[in-house]
Amino acid sequence: MNLPEIRSIVPHSGAMVLLDSVVFVDDENLCAEVNITRDTVFFDGDGVAAWVGIEYMAQAIAAHAGYLSSLRGDPVKVGFLLGARRYECSRPSFPLGSVLKISVQKILQAENGLGAFECRIDDSQDSTAGAVAVATITVFQPENVDDFLQGMLK
């Protein structure tokens, strides 16, 4: 299977692409990888704070949407993180040297652009830990982001 380059399927640019690569993707799931190094965005000298895990999950969802768009020949579109339910992380930060696997599984995708995903983060450097973070993430991807934002301003 040819895996897409992460920057081709997320609507972020530059340093704000927080994921390093796609490890697996299909119509319902995506697994991405992040290597925590001294150059990782949000690295604070010891690691990356656990709250950044929500953004890792959200970007993995964005990558999944971008992948599906690319299969249809459509451009990658912007979406919005609506919320995270039951975000639980077993550690205060993701330490230097961690190799995180961010897995997302679609549980709902409505015609109006609302979606929900079960998400988890595993640290492949610590195989005994199980999931180090889990959450249900809700997202919204409008058909036309410019029209949506203009409507919000009215």
PyMOL commands that set and color helices and strands:
alter all, ss='L'
color gray80, all
select helices_A, chain A and resi 6-8+14-16+52-72+145-153
alter helices_A, ss='H'
color red, helices_A
select strands_A, chain A and resi 21-25+29-35+47-49+80-89+93-95+99-109+114-123+131-140
alter strands_A, ss='S'
color yellow, strands_A
deselect
rebuild
show_as cartoon
